[in-house]
Amino acid sequence: MRFVLDNDVDARVANVFTAAGHECWTAGNAGLAQVADDDLSVYADNKNAVLVTHDREFTQRRKKNTIGKHVRLKCPEPDACEIVARQLPELVEVLGQHDHLVVEVSTAHVKFFHARWE
């Protein structure tokens, strides 16, 4: 699976994904550090990648207008590596079952929301 990290996600989270055999890069690596959130969603979808962010407002917009696969890390940034590592098997399973999906990952759960447009 492929993942792209939004600017607000610690780049070390990429190591968790790559250690598990996935491809992962940051928006900055792609030269997209200054693009709008919606443009980053389109970029990730075009690359067949899952967009990973901490941004609550961004995720709320994706729940209303789902573009590709979007993951919100509902945890403090310093805890993200540990949470992603712990929840990665379930996260990958859920992401593999849907083409367009929003997922929230926390210490307690992986919660997903089916695609929709308002």
C-alpha positions as CSV (number, residue, x, y, z in Angstrom):
1,M,0.0,0.0,0.0
2,R,1.1,3.6,-0.6
3,F,0.9,6.4,1.9
4,V,1.6,10.2,1.7
5,L,2.0,12.2,4.9
6,D,0.5,15.7,5.2
7,N,2.8,18.4,6.5
8,D,1.5,18.1,10.1
9,V,2.6,14.4,10.4
10,D,6.0,13.7,11.8
11,A,8.2,12.3,9.0
12,R,9.3,9.4,11.3
13,V,5.8,7.9,10.8
14,A,7.0,7.1,7.3
15,N,9.4,4.7,8.8
16,V,6.6,2.7,10.4
17,F,4.9,2.3,7.1
18,T,8.1,1.4,5.2
19,A,9.3,-1.1,7.9
20,A,6.0,-2.9,7.3
21,G,6.7,-3.1,3.6
22,H,4.6,-0.2,2.4
23,E,5.7,2.8,0.3
24,C,5.5,6.2,2.1
25,W,6.6,9.7,1.4
26,T,5.8,13.2,2.7
27,A,4.0,16.1,0.9
28,G,7.3,17.9,1.2
29,N,9.2,15.1,-0.5
30,A,6.7,15.4,-3.4
31,G,7.3,19.2,-3.6
32,L,3.8,19.9,-2.2
33,A,4.6,21.5,1.1
34,Q,2.6,24.6,0.2
35,V,-0.4,23.2,-1.7
36,A,-4.0,23.4,-0.4
37,D,-5.4,20.5,1.4
38,D,-7.8,19.6,-1.3
39,D,-5.1,19.6,-3.9
40,L,-3.1,17.2,-1.7
41,S,-6.1,14.9,-1.6
42,V,-6.3,14.9,-5.3
43,Y,-2.6,14.3,-5.6
44,A,-2.7,11.3,-3.2
45,D,-5.7,9.8,-5.0
46,N,-4.0,10.2,-8.4
47,K,-0.9,8.4,-7.0
48,N,-3.2,5.6,-5.5
49,A,-1.9,6.6,-2.1
50,V,-3.6,7.0,1.3
51,L,-3.3,10.6,2.7
52,V,-2.4,10.6,6.4
53,T,-3.0,13.8,8.5
54,H,-3.6,15.0,12.0
55,D,-5.8,17.9,10.7
56,R,-9.3,17.6,12.2
57,E,-10.8,20.3,9.9
58,F,-9.3,18.7,6.8
59,T,-10.8,15.4,7.8
60,Q,-14.2,16.9,8.4
61,R,-14.2,18.2,4.8
62,R,-13.1,14.8,3.5
63,K,-16.0,13.1,5.4
64,K,-18.4,15.4,3.6
65,N,-16.6,15.1,0.2
66,T,-14.5,11.9,0.2
67,I,-11.7,11.9,-2.3
68,G,-9.6,8.7,-2.3
69,K,-8.5,7.3,1.0
70,H,-7.9,9.7,4.0
71,V,-6.5,8.8,7.4
72,R,-6.7,11.1,10.4
73,L,-4.4,10.3,13.3
74,K,-6.4,11.2,16.4
75,C,-3.4,11.4,18.8
76,P,-0.7,13.8,19.8
77,E,2.0,14.0,17.2
78,P,4.7,12.5,19.5
79,D,2.5,9.4,19.9
80,A,1.8,8.9,16.2
81,C,4.6,6.4,15.5
82,E,3.5,4.1,18.3
83,I,-0.2,4.4,17.5
84,V,0.3,3.7,13.7
85,A,2.5,0.7,14.5
86,R,-0.1,-0.7,16.8
87,Q,-3.1,-0.1,14.6
88,L,-1.4,-0.8,11.2
89,P,-2.7,-4.3,10.5
90,E,-6.3,-3.3,11.1
91,L,-5.8,0.0,9.2
92,V,-4.4,-1.8,6.1
93,E,-7.2,-4.3,6.2
94,V,-9.9,-1.6,6.3
95,L,-8.2,0.5,3.6
96,G,-7.9,-2.5,1.4
97,Q,-11.6,-3.1,1.4
98,H,-12.7,0.3,0.0
99,D,-11.8,2.7,-2.8
100,H,-12.9,5.9,-1.2
101,L,-12.9,6.1,2.6
102,V,-12.1,8.3,5.6
103,V,-10.5,6.5,8.6
104,E,-9.7,7.9,12.1
105,V,-7.0,6.1,14.0
106,S,-6.6,6.5,17.8
107,T,-5.2,4.5,20.6
108,A,-8.5,2.7,21.1
109,H,-9.7,2.0,17.6
110,V,-9.7,2.3,13.8
111,K,-13.0,3.9,12.8
112,F,-14.1,4.3,9.2
113,F,-16.6,6.4,7.4
114,H,-18.0,5.4,4.0
115,A,-17.5,7.8,1.0
116,R,-20.1,10.4,0.4
117,W,-20.6,13.8,-1.2
118,E,-22.7,16.7,0.1
